[in-house]
Amino acid sequence: MSFIGAAFCAALVSTVGLPAQQPLSHPIHLANGKSLVLKLPANFTIDVAVEGLKRVRFMAKSPDNRIFVTDMHDLGDNTLGKVYILDGWNEKTGSLPRSRPISTISATRTI
């Protein structure tokens, strides 16, 4: 999954206080051939900014506008994963062409 989740959440947050609108289908087509459809208010748009991440859980924006993202290995094990830096926002294409892992996470599970 890419920034779809974050963009979707931002779209929902942006509708607070506005009159109810009938949601419209917004198809998303990924480079790997997969597609999905999100329902968003008519006056919203959504685009894919980054692809290739597995299971993004958390995002944080740094003071220098880089975005740090945690990515789970899989749903069955949240002790493995990576932290990525997303930077190089391209206003023209609406994408973040650089995503580089900065850390691999391997935590020990204790009970």
C-alpha positions as CSV (number, residue, x, y, z in Angstrom):
1,M,0.0,0.0,0.0
2,S,1.1,3.5,-0.6
3,F,0.0,6.9,0.6
4,I,-3.6,6.0,-0.3
5,G,-4.4,5.5,3.4
6,A,-3.0,8.8,4.4
7,A,-4.6,10.7,1.6
8,F,-7.9,9.0,2.4
9,C,-7.7,10.0,6.1
10,A,-6.8,13.5,5.1
11,A,-9.8,13.6,2.8
12,L,-12.1,12.5,5.6
13,V,-10.7,15.0,8.1
14,S,-11.1,17.8,5.5
15,T,-14.9,17.1,5.3
16,V,-15.6,17.9,9.0
17,G,-18.1,20.8,9.2
18,L,-19.2,20.5,5.5
19,P,-22.7,19.5,4.4
20,A,-23.0,15.8,3.6
21,Q,-22.0,14.9,0.1
22,Q,-22.7,11.8,-1.9
23,P,-19.4,10.0,-2.2
24,L,-18.2,9.2,-5.7
25,S,-16.0,6.3,-6.8
26,H,-12.3,7.2,-7.4
27,P,-10.4,4.4,-9.1
28,I,-6.7,3.9,-8.2
29,H,-4.4,2.0,-10.6
30,L,-1.1,0.8,-9.3
31,A,2.1,0.1,-11.3
32,N,1.9,-3.6,-10.4
33,G,-1.4,-3.9,-12.3
34,K,-3.7,-3.9,-9.2
35,S,-6.6,-1.6,-8.9
36,L,-8.9,-0.4,-6.2
37,V,-11.8,2.0,-5.8
38,L,-12.2,4.5,-3.0
39,K,-15.4,6.4,-2.2
40,L,-14.6,10.1,-1.7
41,P,-16.6,13.3,-1.8
42,A,-17.1,14.7,-5.3
43,N,-14.8,17.7,-4.8
44,F,-11.8,15.5,-3.6
45,T,-9.1,13.9,-5.6
46,I,-6.6,11.3,-4.7
47,D,-3.3,10.1,-6.3
48,V,-0.7,7.6,-5.5
49,A,2.5,9.3,-4.3
50,V,4.6,6.2,-3.5
51,E,4.4,2.5,-4.3
52,G,6.2,-0.6,-3.3
53,L,5.8,-0.5,0.5
54,K,4.1,-3.5,2.1
55,R,2.0,-2.6,5.1
56,V,2.5,1.0,6.2
57,R,1.4,1.6,9.8
58,F,2.7,5.0,10.9
59,M,3.9,8.2,9.2
60,A,5.5,11.3,10.6
61,K,6.7,14.5,8.9
62,S,10.0,15.9,10.0
63,P,10.8,19.7,10.3
64,D,12.7,19.5,7.0
65,N,9.5,18.0,5.2
66,R,10.8,14.4,4.9
67,I,8.2,11.8,5.7
68,F,9.3,8.8,7.9
69,V,7.2,5.6,7.4
70,T,7.1,2.4,9.3
71,D,6.4,-0.7,7.2
72,M,5.4,-4.1,8.6
73,H,6.9,-7.3,7.3
74,D,3.5,-9.0,7.3
75,L,0.3,-9.1,9.3
76,G,1.4,-12.2,11.2
77,D,4.5,-10.7,12.7
78,N,4.7,-7.1,13.8
79,T,8.2,-7.5,15.2
80,L,9.8,-7.3,11.8
81,G,9.7,-4.3,9.4
82,K,11.6,-1.3,8.1
83,V,11.6,2.4,8.5
84,Y,11.7,4.5,5.3
85,I,12.4,8.1,4.5
86,L,10.3,9.5,1.7
87,D,11.6,12.7,0.2
88,G,12.0,14.5,-3.1
89,W,8.4,15.6,-3.5
90,N,7.7,16.4,-7.2
91,E,4.9,19.0,-7.5
92,K,4.6,18.4,-11.2
93,T,4.0,14.6,-11.0
94,G,2.5,14.5,-7.5
95,S,4.9,11.8,-6.3
96,L,7.7,11.1,-4.0
97,P,10.3,9.4,-6.2
98,R,12.8,8.6,-3.5
99,S,11.9,6.1,-0.8
100,R,14.9,4.6,1.0
101,P,15.0,2.3,3.9
102,I,17.0,3.7,6.8
103,S,16.5,0.9,9.3
104,T,15.4,-2.7,9.5
105,I,13.5,-3.6,12.6
106,S,13.8,-7.0,14.3
107,A,12.3,-6.9,17.8
108,T,12.2,-9.7,20.3
109,R,8.8,-10.5,21.6
110,T,8.5,-11.0,25.3
111,I,5.5,-12.1,27.4
